């Protein structure tokens, strides 16, 4: 994800992953693994808040229930969803 974020940055975008924001918070809160109450309190809510402030979403990678939920939320909010890096226009 970070490599793709760098490619997007070089194309004039500011790509931010939910993980980049959520993981330091989880570490500060004492660490947590998926499925724990602390993880559920922080991880997906951070991604959802971030998504509400994004212009578009790039959905790449393999199967992910969480990513699919984010795509559904983005579409419900009328945001553009790209499914391949080559679809994202340079700025």
C-alpha positions in Angstrom: 0.0 0.0 0.0 2.8 2.4 0.8 4.4 1.8 -2.6 1.1 2.7 -4.3 0.7 5.7 -2.1 4.1 6.9 -3.2 3.2 6.4 -6.8 0.0 8.4 -6.3 1.9 11.2 -4.5 4.3 11.5 -7.4 1.2 11.8 -9.6 0.0 14.8 -7.6 -2.3 13.1 -5.1 -2.1 12.7 -1.3 -2.8 9.1 -0.7 -3.5 8.1 2.9 -4.2 4.7 4.2 -6.3 4.0 7.2 -3.6 1.8 8.6 -1.1 4.7 8.6 -3.4 6.5 11.0 -4.9 3.6 13.0 -1.8 1.6 13.7 0.0 4.3 15.7 -3.2 4.9 17.7 -3.5 1.2 18.4 0.1 1.1 19.6 -0.4 4.1 21.8 -3.5 2.5 23.3 -1.6 -0.6 24.2 -1.6 -2.6 21.1 -4.4 -4.8 19.8 -5.0 -7.6 17.4 -7.9 -7.9 14.9 -11.0 -9.1 16.7 -10.2 -7.6 20.0 -12.4 -4.8 21.5 -9.6 -2.3 21.3 -8.9 -3.0 17.7 -12.6 -2.8 16.9 -12.8 0.6 18.7 -10.0 2.2 16.7 -9.2 0.4 13.4 -12.3 0.6 11.3 -13.7 3.8 12.8 -10.4 5.6 11.8 -10.8 4.3 8.2 -14.5 5.4 8.1 -13.6 8.9 9.3 -10.8 9.2 6.8 -13.0 8.0 4.0 -15.6 10.7 4.8 -12.8 13.3 4.0 -11.4 11.7 0.8 -12.2 12.6 -2.7 -11.8 9.1 -4.1 -10.9 5.6 -3.2 -8.4 3.2 -4.9 -9.4 -0.4 -4.1 -6.6 -2.8 -4.9 -5.3 -6.1 -3.5 -7.0 -9.3 -2.8 -10.1 -10.2 -0.8 -10.8 -8.0 2.2 -14.1 -7.6 3.9 -13.0 -4.3 5.5 -11.9 -2.9 2.1 -15.2 -4.0 0.5 -17.1 -2.2 3.3 -15.1 1.0 2.6 -15.8 0.7 -1.1 -19.5 0.4 -0.4 -19.4 3.4 1.9 -17.5 5.4 -0.7 -20.1 4.6 -3.4 -22.9 5.4 -1.0 -21.3 8.8 -0.5 -21.0 9.3 -4.2 -17.2 9.1 -4.3 -15.2 7.8 -7.2 -13.9 4.3 -6.8 -10.9 3.2 -8.8 -10.0 -0.5 -9.1 -6.7 -0.1 -10.8 -3.8 2.3 -10.3 -3.8 3.0 -14.0 -7.3 4.5 -13.8 -6.2 7.3 -11.5 -5.6 10.5 -13.4 -2.5 12.5 -12.7 -3.1 16.0 -11.3 
